[in-house]
Amino acid sequence: MIKPFPNLLYKKKDRNLNSSKKTLNKNENVKSKPMIIFGFIISFSSILLLLFTINSKFG
């Protein structure tokens, strides 16, 4: 049986991983801010479109 996510099950604590994780977190934060803003705009516009559709069908 092949386990799809073996790294999630068996995490080894290593001093070298902590220093590399810090640089990855900074990189992830830079990429995640535009994604959060883009997701908020998409969700807000979809809510407005849903309200407009409900108003035109039943209002």
JODA-V360801 format. One record per residue. PSI is psi in degrees with one decimal (NA if undefined). BURIAL is I if it has 24 or more other C-alpha atoms within 12 Angstrom, else O. Layout:
psi:PSI burial:BURIAL
psi:PSI burial:BURIAL
This chain:
psi:127.2 burial:O
psi:125.6 burial:O
psi:127.5 burial:O
psi:-31.1 burial:O
psi:70.5 burial:O
psi:-26.3 burial:O
psi:-28.1 burial:O
psi:-28.2 burial:O
psi:-40.9 burial:O
psi:91.7 burial:O
psi:126.1 burial:O
psi:134.8 burial:O
psi:122.5 burial:O
psi:139.7 burial:O
psi:-31.8 burial:O
psi:-32.5 burial:O
psi:-34.0 burial:O
psi:-41.2 burial:O
psi:-35.7 burial:O
psi:-29.7 burial:O
psi:-35.0 burial:O
psi:-40.6 burial:O
psi:-33.0 burial:O
psi:-37.8 burial:O
psi:-39.2 burial:O
psi:-40.4 burial:O
psi:-40.5 burial:O
psi:-37.7 burial:O
psi:-37.0 burial:O
psi:-39.1 burial:O
psi:-28.0 burial:O
psi:-26.6 burial:O
psi:-48.9 burial:O
psi:-32.6 burial:O
psi:-37.3 burial:O
psi:-44.0 burial:O
psi:-44.5 burial:O
psi:-41.2 burial:O
psi:-38.7 burial:O
psi:-41.5 burial:O
psi:-43.1 burial:O
psi:-44.9 burial:O
psi:-39.1 burial:O
psi:-41.4 burial:O
psi:-33.8 burial:O
psi:-34.9 burial:O
psi:-43.1 burial:O
psi:-39.2 burial:O
psi:-39.3 burial:O
psi:-43.9 burial:O
psi:-39.5 burial:O
psi:-41.3 burial:O
psi:-43.5 burial:O
psi:-40.1 burial:O
psi:-38.6 burial:O
psi:-29.6 burial:O
psi:-44.0 burial:O
psi:-6.3 burial:O
psi:NA burial:O
